[in-house]
Structure formats: C-alpha cells, structure tokens
Amino acid sequence: MIMKKMDNSETNQNEIDLKIPRERVGVLIGKDGEIRKQIEENGEISLLIDSREGDVRIIQRGDPLKANISAEVVKAIGRGFNPEKAMFLFDENYQLIVMTLREYARKGSRRIGEIKGRIIGREGKTRKVIEDLTGTSVSIYGDTVSVIGDYISIKYSLEAIKMIIEGRKQRTVYNFLEGNVKKMKMEKLEEAFR
C-alpha cells in the first residue's frame, strides 16, 4: 500500500493516498455505502475511491489525527479485516501492525504458504487461540499477517506469531500465551492506573 501525504495549501486540506486490493474495495464501501459513511463520520474525512484501481484518497475535513486513524482503518480493511474489527482503530488504545511474510521466506519458495498455514492452524485453531488469549484480531491476507489490538496485547500476539514463523510447535506457542495471560492482565491494570 502506498501512502503519501499531500498538503493542499490552497484549500488547507491534507490528503492521504492509499492503495488497497481491488477485491477489498466493496468491503470498504459496504452495503449501500454504510461502511464508507461510518469511516467518513468517525474520521472527519471524505473518501474518494477508485474501485477499478483500488486507489483511495482520504481528504481531511477535521482533526488531522482522525484522518491518520482513518488511513489505518482503510489499510486494515485492505489487509483482510472485516470493517467491524477495523473500526476498533478509532479507539486511541488500538493499533494496526502489518508484517510482510516475504521477509521470512526465500524468493519463489513455498515457505510463505507454509507460514500462513501454520499461523492459521488446522481449522483456524492457532489463529483463534492467539486471538482469544491476547484479545487481538489477526488477519492473514496475501503475503501479510496483520494484527489489531491494544499495544500491550499486540506485543504478545506478535511474539506468538514470530514463534510460529520460526518453526516452534503450536503447543509451545500456546504454552507461551497461556503462561503470559496473567502478566498481560497485570500490565494492562498497571497501565490503567498511570
């Protein structure tokens, strides 16, 4: 996804350009344009969408921070998240992390498919365990794996995913997550009182 900020001095608006897969444009727009409207309202932005190319322009109408968050929501939908999960990014405690699996596989190898299969697990079990124990959402799309969550939970989710990529057994990863659930809850509690 290409992201560039443009300062349009004449109209005093910032614009952010993104590219998402064409097959995800319908999800971004939603039935009767509902998802698009939600993003525009929550983000105080306007969306210009080229459905043939997958180009999306975000035009800031209000708070610049909300425009940047809107870009993350669009990016999340482009990376395979359903809009409901992507909308969590409007909560300032949530973030999106996108990992490119090509970094972990030789060019032209089948390793990416193997990695994706291991992260998903048999009948989606591994991904579900990661999501359930960390409270994050995980999407595997194309050559990427993406995670949405609060910054404490996302740390554990990413560590579990890296363990899987490195070839650790699923049981080892589950034990790691189960062993850190209490620690994660304590970190969140401490953060709440800061």
N, C-alpha and C positions, 0 to 999 in steps of 0.2 A: 504494500500500500504506500502510495506516495502522499506525503503530507507536506504542504508548503503554506506558509502564512504570507498573505499579501496585505500590505497596508494601502488601502484605497483612500488617499488623503482628501480627494475632492468630496467624497461622501462621508468621510470619517468613520468608515466601517472596516473591520478586519474580516478577511475571508480565509478559510482553511479549505484546501482542496485535498480530497481523498479518492482512492480508487478501491472499489470492492469487487469481488467476483460478480459477474452479471447474474448468476443464478441466485444471488442473495439480495438483489435489488427488490424483488417482490416482497421479501420478508421485511426489508427496511421500510417500504411504503405501507404494507399491511392492508387488510381488507378495508375498502372504502377510504384509504389514506389515514387510518386511525393511528398507526404507529408513527408515521411521519408527523402528524399533528401533535402527538404526545411529546416527541423529541423537540419539536419547534417551541411548544409551550414551556416545557421544563427547562430548556436551554436558552430561552430568549433569543432564538435564532430563526433564520429561514433556510430551508434546504432546497437546493437546485439539484435535481437528479437526472442524469442521462442514463436511461435504462438500457440502451444499446451498448454502451461502453463501460458502464459501471462507475462512471465518474460522479462524484458527489461534491458539491460546493456548499460549505457552511458559511452563511453570512451573519455576522454578529449584529444583533439588534439591541442587546443589553449588556449584561455583565460579561466581560471577556473570559473570566474563569468558567462560567457556564458554557460559553462557546467551546472552550477547550474540552470540557467534560462531554459535551455533545459529540465532539470528534471521537472521543473514546467509545461512546455508545455506538456510533456508526461503525467504528472499527470492530467492536465486539460482535455486532450483528454480521459483519463481513467475515468474521472468523468462525462463524457457525453457531453462536449463541442465539437462543430464542430471545425475542425482544424483552420479555418479562425479566429474564436474568440480566440482560444488558442494562436495563433501566436502574438496577441497583447501583450503577456507577454514578448516578446523580446524588447518592449519599456520599458525602465527603470522606467517609471512612473506608470506602471501597476503591479498589484499583483493578486495572487490567494488566496482565503480563502475558506477552506473546513470545513463545520460544520457537525458533526455527529448527526443525529436526535435521535439516541438511548439515548443520554444524556437527552432528554426531554420526554421520554416515558418509562413506566414500561416494564420490560422484558415480552415478549409474548403478549403485548397488541396490539390493533389495532390502537393505537394512532399515530404511525408513518405514516400509510396510511392516517389518517385524516389530520395530519400536512402537508403532501405532497400535498394533495388535496386542502387545504386552501391556500398554497403558490402558487400553480398553478392557482387556481381560476377557475370559470366557463369559459370554452373555452379558458383557458390560460390568462384571463384578468388580474388577480392580478400580475402574473409574468411580463406581458407586461407593466403594469403601473409602477412597480418598475424599470424595465429596462429603460423605456422611461424617467421617471422623474429623474433618477440618472445617466443615461449614462453608466450603468453597464450591464454585461451579467450574467444571473442566470441559473444554471443547477440543476435539481433535478434528482438524479440518485441513485438507490439502497436506502440505508439508509442515504444518504448525500444530503445536499444542498450546492452548491458551487457558488462563485461569482468572476468574473473577473472585475477589474476596477482600476481607479487611486485611491490613498489612501484616498482622500477626498470623492469622490463619494461612495466608498465602505463602508465608515463609515455609511452613510445614508441608503444605501441598506441593510446592516446587521441589523441596528436598526429596519427597517421596517419588515424584516423577523422575528426578535425576537418578535416584537409586535404581529405578526400573530401567532407565536408559543405559545405565552402567552394567546392567545384566543381573542385578540382585534378584533373588527369588521373591515372588509375590508375598509369601509368608513372612519373609524378613521385613519387607516394606510394611505389611500390616502390623507386625510387632512394633516396629518403629513408631508408627502412628498411634497405636493403642497405648504405648508407653509414654507418649507425649501429650495425650489429651488433657491430663490434669495440669501439666506445665503450661500448655497453651491457654487453658482457662484462667490460670493464675496470672499469666502475662496480661490477658485482657482485663482482668479485675484490677490489677495494678495500674494499667493504662487509664481505666475509667476514673481513678482517684487522683490522677495527676492534674 
